[in-house]
Amino acid sequence: MEREIFDEKYRNGLTKISTTNLSDALDKVGLRGGVIGILPLFGKPKVVGRAVTIKITAAGVEKSKSHLGIEAIASAHKGDVIVIDNRGDTHNNCWGEILSCAAKMKGVSGVIIDGAARDVDACEELEFPVFARGVVPITARGRIAQEAFNCPIRIGDVHVRPADILVGDVNGVVVIPIERIDEVLNEAEQLMDKEERMKKDLLAGLDVLEVSKKYRYEHMLKR
């Protein structure tokens, strides 16, 4: 899917829907898409965009030709999301202030890291959303290196390909396979609408058991 089509047809709708509704929708259509344990390091940001992926490996005898992340940022377009597979490693940093500054200037929506970041205060000042599993002070140099970019990766238990859709908010991160976006977005919108109607009934004073029965609350994800 061309990014112009995604921006025109899907971005606004996804921005309005929480990752919880999207995660439920993914479950309903039989897809594993919810990522556990990756959260924003500051504030309550919402990021939506096509994935630009990075795969990290341990530093070795062969020296890295460029600093990790640089090529991915250079290849990114406005609205994309950088997604980094560092195998959940919370001991080694793979993102910081300079990369955030460069990504922000490219119009990147944010970065989602299966691992750790640093320079969190500076990233917050830049107002560049950073999602990660933790924070460390140490440099990546001599410890880890970029193995590849714009390749299939894994974050948590979820497969991510370049141009798959990432959504992140205060509740966490979800991955939507690009070819299933219509199905997932439609289900998420229906679930969100149903929950809004349930809340309206509850706030109007209806009994919770009555509301649960009316909306088949326990079976909302059955097709």
FIKOLZA-1660 file (N, C-alpha, C; in steps of 0.1 Angstrom, whole numbers, plus 5000, padded with zeros to 4 digits):
% residues 223
   i   px   py   pz ch aa at
   1 5008 4988 5000  A  M  N
   1 5000 5000 5000  A  M CA
   1 5009 5012 5000  A  M  C
   2 5006 5022 4991  A  E  N
   2 5013 5034 4991  A  E CA
   2 5010 5043 5003  A  E  C
   3 5021 5050 5008  A  R  N
   3 5019 5057 5021  A  R CA
   3 5008 5068 5019  A  R  C
   4 5007 5074 5007  A  E  N
   4 4997 5084 5005  A  E CA
   4 4983 5078 5007  A  E  C
   5 4981 5066 5003  A  I  N
   5 4968 5059 5005  A  I CA
   5 4965 5056 5020  A  I  C
   6 4976 5052 5026  A  F  N
   6 4975 5049 5041  A  F CA
   6 4971 5062 5048  A  F  C
   7 4978 5073 5045  A  D  N
   7 4976 5085 5052  A  D CA
   7 4962 5090 5050  A  D  C
   8 4957 5089 5038  A  E  N
   8 4944 5094 5034  A  E CA
   8 4933 5086 5039  A  E  C
   9 4934 5073 5039  A  K  N
   9 4923 5064 5042  A  K CA
   9 4923 5058 5056  A  K  C
  10 4935 5057 5063  A  Y  N
  10 4935 5050 5075  A  Y CA
  10 4941 5057 5087  A  Y  C
  11 4950 5067 5085  A  R  N
  11 4957 5073 5096  A  R CA
  11 4947 5080 5106  A  R  C
  12 4938 5087 5101  A  N  N
  12 4929 5094 5110  A  N CA
  12 4921 5085 5119  A  N  C
  13 4916 5074 5113  A  G  N
  13 4908 5064 5120  A  G CA
  13 4916 5057 5131  A  G  C
  14 4928 5053 5127  A  L  N
  14 4937 5046 5137  A  L CA
  14 4941 5056 5149  A  L  C
  15 4942 5068 5146  A  T  N
  15 4946 5078 5156  A  T CA
  15 4935 5079 5167  A  T  C
  16 4922 5077 5163  A  K  N
  16 4911 5078 5172  A  K CA
  16 4909 5066 5181  A  K  C
  17 4915 5054 5177  A  I  N
  17 4912 5042 5184  A  I CA
  17 4924 5038 5193  A  I  C
  18 4921 5033 5205  A  S  N
  18 4931 5029 5214  A  S CA
  18 4937 5016 5210  A  S  C
  19 4949 5013 5215  A  T  N
  19 4956 5000 5213  A  T CA
  19 4948 4989 5219  A  T  C
  20 4940 4992 5230  A  T  N
  20 4932 4981 5236  A  T CA
  20 4921 4976 5226  A  T  C
  21 4914 4986 5220  A  N  N
  21 4904 4982 5210  A  N CA
  21 4911 4975 5198  A  N  C
  22 4922 4980 5194  A  L  N
  22 4929 4973 5182  A  L CA
  22 4934 4959 5186  A  L  C
  23 4939 4958 5198  A  S  N
  23 4943 4945 5203  A  S CA
  23 4932 4935 5203  A  S  C
  24 4920 4939 5208  A  D  N
  24 4908 4931 5208  A  D CA
  24 4904 4927 5194  A  D  C
  25 4905 4937 5185  A  A  N
  25 4901 4934 5171  A  A CA
  25 4910 4924 5165  A  A  C
  26 4923 4925 5168  A  L  N
  26 4933 4915 5163  A  L CA
  26 4930 4901 5168  A  L  C
  27 4927 4900 5181  A  D  N
  27 4923 4888 5186  A  D CA
  27 4910 4882 5179  A  D  C
  28 4901 4891 5177  A  K  N
  28 4888 4887 5171  A  K CA
  28 4890 4881 5157  A  K  C
  29 4899 4886 5149  A  V  N
  29 4902 4881 5136  A  V CA
  29 4913 4870 5135  A  V  C
  30 4918 4866 5147  A  G  N
  30 4927 4856 5148  A  G CA
  30 4941 4859 5145  A  G  C
  31 4945 4872 5148  A  L  N
  31 4959 4876 5146  A  L CA
  31 4966 4879 5159  A  L  C
  32 4979 4876 5160  A  R  N
  32 4987 4880 5172  A  R CA
  32 4993 4893 5169  A  R  C
  33 4989 4904 5175  A  G  N
  33 4994 4917 5172  A  G CA
  33 4997 4925 5184  A  G  C
  34 4993 4922 5196  A  G  N
  34 4995 4930 5208  A  G CA
  34 5009 4926 5214  A  G  C
  35 5017 4937 5216  A  V  N
  35 5031 4935 5221  A  V CA
  35 5031 4938 5236  A  V  C
  36 5036 4929 5244  A  I  N
  36 5036 4931 5259  A  I CA
  36 5049 4938 5264  A  I  C
  37 5048 4948 5272  A  G  N
  37 5059 4953 5279  A  G CA
  37 5067 4965 5273  A  G  C
  38 5062 4969 5261  A  I  N
  38 5069 4981 5255  A  I CA
  38 5059 4993 5257  A  I  C
  39 5064 5003 5264  A  L  N
  39 5055 5014 5268  A  L CA
  39 5063 5028 5265  A  L  C
  40 5055 5039 5264  A  P  N
  40 5062 5052 5263  A  P CA
  40 5070 5055 5275  A  P  C
  41 5082 5061 5272  A  L  N
  41 5091 5064 5283  A  L CA
  41 5088 5077 5290  A  L  C
  42 5079 5085 5284  A  F  N
  42 5074 5098 5290  A  F CA
  42 5061 5102 5283  A  F  C
  43 5053 5109 5291  A  G  N
  43 5040 5114 5286  A  G CA
  43 5030 5104 5282  A  G  C
  44 5021 5108 5274  A  K  N
  44 5010 5099 5269  A  K CA
  44 5009 5101 5253  A  K  C
  45 5020 5097 5246  A  P  N
  45 5020 5100 5232  A  P CA
  45 5011 5090 5224  A  P  C
  46 5007 5093 5212  A  K  N
  46 5000 5084 5203  A  K CA
  46 5008 5084 5190  A  K  C
  47 5013 5072 5186  A  V  N
  47 5020 5071 5174  A  V CA
  47 5013 5061 5165  A  V  C
  48 5012 5065 5152  A  V  N
  48 5006 5057 5142  A  V CA
  48 5015 5058 5129  A  V  C
  49 5018 5047 5123  A  G  N
  49 5026 5048 5111  A  G CA
  49 5030 5035 5105  A  G  C
  50 5036 5035 5093  A  R  N
  50 5041 5024 5086  A  R CA
  50 5055 5021 5092  A  R  C
  51 5058 5008 5094  A  A  N
  51 5071 5004 5100  A  A CA
  51 5083 5006 5091  A  A  C
  52 5093 5012 5097  A  V  N
  52 5107 5011 5091  A  V CA
  52 5115 5003 5101  A  V  C
  53 5120 4992 5098  A  T  N
  53 5125 4982 5108  A  T CA
  53 5140 4983 5109  A  T  C
  54 5145 4979 5121  A  I  N
  54 5159 4978 5123  A  I CA
  54 5162 4965 5131  A  I  C
  55 5171 4957 5127  A  K  N
  55 5175 4945 5135  A  K CA
  55 5189 4947 5141  A  K  C
  56 5190 4944 5154  A  I  N
  56 5202 4946 5161  A  I CA
  56 5209 4933 5164  A  I  C
  57 5222 4933 5165  A  T  N
  57 5230 4921 5169  A  T CA
  57 5241 4925 5178  A  T  C
  58 5248 4916 5184  A  A  N
  58 5259 4919 5193  A  A CA
  58 5271 4924 5184  A  A  C
  59 5279 4933 5190  A  A  N
  59 5291 4938 5183  A  A CA
  59 5301 4926 5183  A  A  C
  60 5308 4925 5171  A  G  N
  60 5318 4914 5170  A  G CA
  60 5331 4919 5163  A  G  C
  61 5338 4909 5157  A  V  N
  61 5350 4913 5151  A  V CA
  61 5348 4922 5139  A  V  C
  62 5338 4919 5131  A  E  N
  62 5335 4928 5120  A  E CA
  62 5329 4942 5125  A  E  C
  63 5336 4952 5121  A  K  N
  63 5332 4966 5125  A  K CA
  63 5320 4971 5117  A  K  C
  64 5311 4978 5124  A  S  N
  64 5299 4984 5118  A  S CA
  64 5304 4995 5108  A  S  C
  65 5297 4995 5097  A  K  N
  65 5300 5005 5087  A  K CA
  65 5294 5019 5090  A  K  C
  66 5283 5019 5097  A  S  N
  66 5276 5031 5101  A  S CA
  66 5269 5029 5114  A  S  C
  67 5267 5040 5121  A  H  N
  67 5260 5040 5134  A  H CA
  67 5246 5034 5132  A  H  C
  68 5242 5026 5142  A  L  N
  68 5228 5020 5141  A  L CA
  68 5218 5030 5140  A  L  C
  69 5208 5028 5131  A  G  N
  69 5196 5037 5130  A  G CA
  69 5197 5047 5119  A  G  C
  70 5210 5051 5115  A  I  N
  70 5211 5062 5106  A  I CA
  70 5205 5059 5092  A  I  C
  71 5208 5047 5087  A  E  N
  71 5202 5044 5074  A  E CA
  71 5187 5043 5074  A  E  C
  72 5182 5037 5085  A  A  N
  72 5167 5036 5086  A  A CA
  72 5161 5050 5086  A  A  C
  73 5166 5059 5094  A  I  N
  73 5161 5072 5094  A  I CA
  73 5162 5079 5081  A  I  C
  74 5173 5077 5074  A  A  N
  74 5175 5083 5061  A  A CA
  74 5164 5078 5051  A  A  C
  75 5160 5065 5052  A  S  N
  75 5151 5059 5043  A  S CA
  75 5136 5062 5047  A  S  C
  76 5134 5067 5059  A  A  N
  76 5120 5069 5064  A  A CA
  76 5113 5081 5057  A  A  C
  77 5100 5081 5057  A  H  N
  77 5092 5092 5052  A  H CA
  77 5083 5098 5063  A  H  C
  78 5078 5109 5061  A  K  N
  78 5069 5116 5071  A  K CA
  78 5058 5106 5075  A  K  C
  79 5057 5105 5089  A  G  N
  79 5046 5096 5094  A  G CA
  79 5050 5082 5097  A  G  C
  80 5062 5078 5092  A  D  N
  80 5066 5064 5095  A  D CA
  80 5070 5062 5109  A  D  C
  81 5071 5050 5114  A  V  N
  81 5075 5047 5127  A  V CA
  81 5088 5038 5126  A  V  C
  82 5098 5041 5133  A  I  N
  82 5110 5033 5134  A  I CA
  82 5107 5022 5145  A  I  C
  83 5110 5009 5141  A  V  N
  83 5108 4998 5150  A  V CA
  83 5121 4990 5151  A  V  C
  84 5126 4988 5163  A  I  N
  84 5139 4982 5165  A  I CA
  84 5137 4969 5173  A  I  C
  85 5143 4958 5167  A  D  N
  85 5144 4945 5173  A  D CA
  85 5157 4943 5180  A  D  C
  86 5158 4945 5193  A  N  N
  86 5170 4942 5200  A  N CA
  86 5167 4931 5210  A  N  C
  87 5158 4922 5207  A  R  N
  87 5155 4910 5214  A  R CA
  87 5151 4912 5229  A  R  C
  88 5145 4923 5232  A  G  N
  88 5141 4926 5245  A  G CA
  88 5152 4930 5255  A  G  C
  89 5164 4932 5249  A  D  N
  89 5176 4935 5257  A  D CA
  89 5175 4949 5265  A  D  C
  90 5174 4948 5278  A  T  N
  90 5173 4961 5285  A  T CA
  90 5186 4965 5291  A  T  C
  91 5197 4959 5287  A  H  N
  91 5210 4963 5292  A  H CA
  91 5218 4971 5282  A  H  C
  92 5214 4971 5270  A  N  N
  92 5221 4979 5260  A  N CA
  92 5212 4989 5252  A  N  C
  93 5217 5001 5252  A  N  N
  93 5209 5012 5246  A  N CA
  93 5210 5011 5231  A  N  C
  94 5199 5014 5224  A  C  N
  94 5200 5014 5209  A  C CA
  94 5192 5026 5203  A  C  C
  95 5190 5036 5211  A  W  N
  95 5184 5049 5206  A  W CA
  95 5187 5060 5216  A  W  C
  96 5189 5072 5211  A  G  N
  96 5191 5083 5220  A  G CA
  96 5188 5097 5214  A  G  C
  97 5194 5107 5219  A  E  N
  97 5190 5121 5216  A  E CA
  97 5193 5124 5201  A  E  C
  98 5205 5121 5196  A  I  N
  98 5208 5124 5182  A  I CA
  98 5199 5117 5172  A  I  C
  99 5196 5104 5174  A  L  N
  99 5187 5097 5165  A  L CA
  99 5173 5103 5166  A  L  C
 100 5169 5107 5178  A  S  N
 100 5156 5113 5180  A  S CA
 100 5155 5126 5172  A  S  C
 101 5166 5134 5173  A  C  N
 101 5166 5147 5166  A  C CA
 101 5165 5145 5151  A  C  C
 102 5173 5135 5146  A  A  N
 102 5173 5133 5132  A  A CA
 102 5160 5127 5127  A  A  C
 103 5154 5118 5135  A  A  N
 103 5141 5113 5131  A  A CA
 103 5130 5123 5131  A  A  C
 104 5130 5132 5141  A  K  N
 104 5120 5142 5142  A  K CA
 104 5121 5151 5130  A  K  C
 105 5133 5155 5126  A  M  N
 105 5135 5164 5114  A  M CA
 105 5130 5157 5101  A  M  C
 106 5130 5144 5101  A  K  N
 106 5124 5136 5089  A  K CA
 106 5109 5135 5090  A  K  C
 107 5103 5139 5101  A  G  N
 107 5089 5138 5102  A  G CA
 107 5084 5124 5107  A  G  C
 108 5093 5116 5113  A  V  N
 108 5090 5103 5118  A  V CA
 108 5081 5104 5130  A  V  C
 109 5071 5095 5131  A  S  N
 109 5061 5097 5142  A  S CA
 109 5066 5093 5155  A  S  C
 110 5076 5084 5156  A  G  N
 110 5081 5079 5169  A  G CA
 110 5090 5067 5167  A  G  C
 111 5095 5062 5178  A  V  N
 111 5103 5049 5177  A  V CA
 111 5098 5039 5187  A  V  C
 112 5098 5027 5183  A  I  N
 112 5093 5016 5192  A  I CA
 112 5104 5006 5193  A  I  C
 113 5109 5003 5205  A  I  N
 113 5121 4996 5207  A  I CA
 113 5119 4983 5216  A  I  C
 114 5122 4972 5210  A  D  N
 114 5122 4960 5219  A  D CA
 114 5135 4959 5225  A  D  C
 115 5137 4968 5235  A  G  N
 115 5150 4969 5242  A  G CA
 115 5150 4982 5249  A  G  C
 116 5162 4988 5251  A  A  N
 116 5163 5000 5259  A  A CA
 116 5168 5012 5251  A  A  C
 117 5165 5024 5257  A  A  N
 117 5169 5037 5251  A  A CA
 117 5177 5045 5261  A  A  C
 118 5182 5057 5257  A  R  N
 118 5188 5066 5267  A  R CA
 118 5185 5080 5263  A  R  C
 119 5190 5090 5270  A  D  N
 119 5187 5104 5267  A  D CA
 119 5172 5107 5268  A  D  C
 120 5165 5101 5277  A  V  N
 120 5151 5102 5277  A  V CA
 120 5147 5117 5279  A  V  C
 121 5154 5124 5288  A  D  N
 121 5150 5138 5291  A  D CA
 121 5152 5147 5278  A  D  C
 122 5162 5144 5270  A  A  N
 122 5164 5152 5258  A  A CA
 122 5154 5148 5247  A  A  C
 123 5150 5135 5247  A  C  N
 123 5140 5131 5237  A  C CA
 123 5126 5137 5241  A  C  C
 124 5124 5139 5254  A  E  N
 124 5111 5145 5258  A  E CA
 124 5111 5160 5254  A  E  C
 125 5123 5166 5256  A  E  N
 125 5124 5180 5252  A  E CA
 125 5121 5182 5237  A  E  C
 126 5126 5172 5229  A  L  N
 126 5124 5173 5215  A  L CA
 126 5109 5169 5211  A  L  C
 127 5102 5164 5221  A  E  N
 127 5088 5160 5219  A  E CA
 127 5087 5149 5208  A  E  C
 128 5097 5140 5209  A  F  N
 128 5098 5128 5200  A  F CA
 128 5094 5116 5208  A  F  C
 129 5083 5109 5205  A  P  N
 129 5079 5098 5213  A  P CA
 129 5088 5086 5212  A  P  C
 130 5092 5080 5224  A  V  N
 130 5100 5069 5225  A  V CA
 130 5093 5058 5233  A  V  C
 131 5091 5047 5227  A  F  N
 131 5085 5035 5234  A  F CA
 131 5097 5025 5235  A  F  C
 132 5098 5019 5247  A  A  N
 132 5109 5010 5250  A  A CA
 132 5106 5001 5262  A  A  C
 133 5115 4992 5265  A  R  N
 133 5113 4984 5277  A  R CA
 133 5121 4989 5289  A  R  C
 134 5130 4998 5287  A  G  N
 134 5138 5004 5298  A  G CA
 134 5147 5015 5293  A  G  C
 135 5155 5020 5303  A  V  N
 135 5164 5031 5301  A  V CA
 135 5177 5028 5307  A  V  C
 136 5188 5031 5299  A  V  N
 136 5202 5029 5304  A  V CA
 136 5210 5041 5300  A  V  C
 137 5222 5043 5307  A  P  N
 137 5230 5055 5303  A  P CA
 137 5241 5051 5293  A  P  C
 138 5244 5039 5291  A  I  N
 138 5256 5035 5283  A  I CA
 138 5254 5036 5268  A  I  C
 139 5265 5038 5261  A  T  N
 139 5265 5039 5246  A  T CA
 139 5263 5025 5240  A  T  C
 140 5258 5025 5228  A  A  N
 140 5257 5012 5220  A  A CA
 140 5271 5008 5215  A  A  C
 141 5280 5018 5213  A  R  N
 141 5293 5016 5206  A  R CA
 141 5301 5005 5213  A  R  C
 142 5305 4995 5205  A  G  N
 142 5313 4984 5211  A  G CA
 142 5305 4973 5218  A  G  C
 143 5292 4975 5218  A  R  N
 143 5283 4965 5225  A  R CA
 143 5274 4959 5216  A  R  C
 144 5267 4967 5208  A  I  N
 144 5257 4962 5198  A  I CA
 144 5259 4969 5185  A  I  C
 145 5253 4964 5174  A  A  N
 145 5255 4970 5161  A  A CA
 145 5242 4967 5153  A  A  C
 146 5240 4974 5143  A  Q  N
 146 5229 4972 5134  A  Q CA
 146 5232 4960 5124  A  Q  C
 147 5224 4950 5124  A  E  N
 147 5226 4938 5115  A  E CA
 147 5220 4941 5102  A  E  C
 148 5208 4947 5102  A  A  N
 148 5201 4950 5089  A  A CA
 148 5190 4960 5092  A  A  C
 149 5185 4966 5081  A  F  N
 149 5173 4975 5083  A  F CA
 149 5163 4973 5071  A  F  C
 150 5151 4977 5073  A  N  N
 150 5140 4974 5064  A  N CA
 150 5140 4959 5060  A  N  C
 151 5140 4951 5070  A  C  N
 151 5139 4936 5069  A  C CA
 151 5128 4931 5079  A  C  C
 152 5123 4919 5077  A  P  N
 152 5114 4914 5087  A  P CA
 152 5121 4912 5101  A  P  C
 153 5114 4916 5112  A  I  N
 153 5119 4915 5125  A  I CA
 153 5108 4910 5134  A  I  C
 154 5112 4909 5147  A  R  N
 154 5102 4905 5157  A  R CA
 154 5103 4914 5169  A  R  C
 155 5092 4919 5174  A  I  N
 155 5092 4926 5187  A  I CA
 155 5082 4918 5196  A  I  C
 156 5087 4915 5208  A  G  N
 156 5079 4906 5217  A  G CA
 156 5077 4893 5209  A  G  C
 157 5065 4889 5208  A  D  N
 157 5061 4877 5201  A  D CA
 157 5054 4880 5188  A  D  C
 158 5056 4892 5183  A  V  N
 158 5049 4896 5171  A  V CA
 158 5059 4899 5159  A  V  C
 159 5055 4893 5148  A  H  N
 159 5063 4895 5135  A  H CA
 159 5060 4909 5130  A  H  C
 160 5070 4916 5125  A  V  N
 160 5068 4929 5119  A  V CA
 160 5076 4930 5106  A  V  C
 161 5069 4934 5095  A  R  N
 161 5075 4936 5082  A  R CA
 161 5076 4950 5079  A  R  C
 162 5085 4955 5071  A  P  N
 162 5085 4969 5066  A  P CA
 162 5071 4972 5060  A  P  C
 163 5066 4983 5064  A  A  N
 163 5053 4988 5059  A  A CA
 163 5041 4982 5066  A  A  C
 164 5043 4973 5076  A  D  N
 164 5032 4969 5085  A  D CA
 164 5029 4981 5093  A  D  C
 165 5017 4981 5099  A  I  N
 165 5012 4993 5106  A  I CA
 165 5015 4991 5121  A  I  C
 166 5021 5001 5127  A  L  N
 166 5023 5002 5142  A  L CA
 166 5015 5013 5148  A  L  C
 167 5008 5009 5159  A  V  N
 167 5001 5019 5167  A  V CA
 167 5006 5018 5182  A  V  C
 168 5010 5029 5188  A  G  N
 168 5014 5029 5202  A  G CA
 168 5007 5040 5210  A  G  C
 169 5004 5037 5222  A  D  N
 169 4998 5047 5231  A  D CA
 169 5002 5043 5245  A  D  C
 170 4996 5049 5255  A  V  N
 170 4999 5047 5269  A  V CA
 170 4997 5033 5273  A  V  C
 171 4988 5025 5266  A  N  N
 171 4986 5011 5270  A  N CA
 171 4996 5002 5264  A  N  C
 172 5003 5006 5254  A  G  N
 172 5013 4997 5247  A  G CA
 172 5013 4998 5232  A  G  C
 173 5016 4987 5226  A  V  N
 173 5019 4987 5211  A  V CA
 173 5011 4976 5205  A  V  C
 174 5006 4978 5193  A  V  N
 174 5000 4968 5185  A  V CA
 174 5006 4969 5170  A  V  C
 175 5007 4957 5164  A  V  N
 175 5011 4956 5150  A  V CA
 175 5000 4950 5142  A  V  C
 176 4997 4957 5131  A  I  N
 176 4986 4953 5122  A  I CA
 176 4993 4950 5108  A  I  C
 177 4991 4937 5104  A  P  N
 177 4996 4934 5090  A  P CA
 177 4989 4942 5080  A  P  C
 178 4997 4948 5071  A  I  N
 178 4991 4958 5062  A  I CA
 178 4980 4953 5053  A  I  C
 179 4980 4940 5050  A  E  N
 179 4970 4934 5041  A  E CA
 179 4957 4931 5049  A  E  C
 180 4957 4932 5062  A  R  N
 180 4945 4930 5070  A  R CA
 180 4940 4942 5077  A  R  C
 181 4945 4954 5073  A  I  N
 181 4941 4966 5080  A  I CA
 181 4926 4970 5079  A  I  C
 182 4920 4967 5068  A  D  N
 182 4905 4970 5066  A  D CA
 182 4897 4962 5076  A  D  C
 183 4900 4949 5077  A  E  N
 183 4893 4940 5086  A  E CA
 183 4895 4944 5101  A  E  C
 184 4908 4947 5104  A  V  N
 184 4911 4950 5118  A  V CA
 184 4905 4963 5122  A  V  C
 185 4906 4973 5114  A  L  N
 185 4901 4987 5117  A  L CA
 185 4885 4986 5118  A  L  C
 186 4879 4979 5109  A  N  N
 186 4864 4977 5110  A  N CA
 186 4860 4971 5123  A  N  C
 187 4867 4960 5127  A  E  N
 187 4863 4954 5140  A  E CA
 187 4866 4963 5152  A  E  C
 188 4877 4970 5151  A  A  N
 188 4881 4979 5162  A  A CA
 188 4870 4990 5164  A  A  C
 189 4866 4996 5153  A  E  N
 189 4856 5006 5153  A  E CA
 189 4843 5001 5159  A  E  C
 190 4839 4989 5155  A  Q  N
 190 4827 4983 5161  A  Q CA
 190 4828 4980 5176  A  Q  C
 191 4839 4975 5180  A  L  N
 191 4842 4973 5194  A  L CA
 191 4842 4986 5202  A  L  C
 192 4848 4996 5197  A  M  N
 192 4848 5009 5204  A  M CA
 192 4834 5015 5205  A  M  C
 193 4826 5014 5194  A  D  N
 193 4813 5019 5194  A  D CA
 193 4804 5011 5205  A  D  C
 194 4806 4998 5206  A  K  N
 194 4798 4990 5215  A  K CA
 194 4802 4994 5230  A  K  C
 195 4815 4996 5232  A  E  N
 195 4819 5000 5246  A  E CA
 195 4814 5014 5249  A  E  C
 196 4814 5023 5240  A  E  N
 196 4808 5036 5243  A  E CA
 196 4793 5035 5246  A  E  C
 197 4786 5026 5239  A  R  N
 197 4772 5025 5243  A  R CA
 197 4770 5018 5256  A  R  C
 198 4779 5009 5260  A  M  N
 198 4778 5003 5273  A  M CA
 198 4781 5013 5284  A  M  C
 199 4791 5021 5282  A  K  N
 199 4794 5032 5292  A  K CA
 199 4782 5041 5293  A  K  C
 200 4776 5045 5282  A  K  N
 200 4764 5054 5282  A  K CA
 200 4753 5048 5291  A  K  C
 201 4750 5035 5289  A  D  N
 201 4740 5028 5296  A  D CA
 201 4743 5028 5311  A  D  C
 202 4756 5025 5314  A  L  N
 202 4760 5024 5328  A  L CA
 202 4759 5037 5335  A  L  C
 203 4763 5048 5328  A  L  N
 203 4762 5061 5334  A  L CA
 203 4748 5066 5335  A  L  C
 204 4739 5060 5327  A  A  N
 204 4725 5063 5329  A  A CA
 204 4718 5056 5340  A  A  C
 205 4726 5047 5346  A  G  N
 205 4721 5040 5358  A  G CA
 205 4716 5026 5356  A  G  C
 206 4718 5020 5344  A  L  N
 206 4714 5006 5342  A  L CA
 206 4723 4997 5350  A  L  C
 207 4718 4986 5354  A  D  N
 207 4725 4976 5362  A  D CA
 207 4736 4970 5354  A  D  C
 208 4748 4967 5360  A  V  N
 208 4759 4961 5352  A  V CA
 208 4756 4948 5347  A  V  C
 209 4748 4940 5354  A  L  N
 209 4744 4927 5349  A  L CA
 209 4735 4928 5337  A  L  C
 210 4726 4937 5337  A  E  N
 210 4717 4940 5326  A  E CA
 210 4725 4944 5313  A  E  C
 211 4735 4953 5316  A  V  N
 211 4743 4958 5305  A  V CA
 211 4751 4947 5299  A  V  C
 212 4757 4939 5307  A  S  N
 212 4765 4928 5303  A  S CA
 212 4757 4918 5294  A  S  C
 213 4745 4915 5298  A  K  N
 213 4737 4906 5291  A  K CA
 213 4732 4913 5277  A  K  C
 214 4729 4925 5278  A  K  N
 214 4724 4933 5266  A  K CA
 214 4735 4933 5255  A  K  C
 215 4747 4934 5259  A  Y  N
 215 4758 4936 5249  A  Y CA
 215 4766 4923 5247  A  Y  C
 216 4763 4912 5254  A  R  N
 216 4770 4900 5253  A  R CA
 216 4785 4902 5256  A  R  C
 217 4787 4909 5268  A  Y  N
 217 4800 4914 5271  A  Y CA
 217 4811 4903 5271  A  Y  C
 218 4808 4891 5277  A  E  N
 218 4818 4880 5277  A  E CA
 218 4821 4875 5264  A  E  C
 219 4812 4877 5254  A  H  N
 219 4814 4871 5241  A  H CA
 219 4816 4881 5230  A  H  C
 220 4821 4893 5234  A  M  N
 220 4823 4904 5224  A  M CA
 220 4833 4900 5213  A  M  C
 221 4842 4891 5216  A  L  N
 221 4853 4888 5206  A  L CA
 221 4850 4876 5198  A  L  C
 222 4838 4870 5199  A  K  N
 222 4834 4859 5191  A  K CA
 222 4828 4864 5178  A  K  C
 223 4831 4857 5168  A  R  N
 223 4826 4861 5154  A  R CA
 223 4813 4854 5151  A  R  C
% end
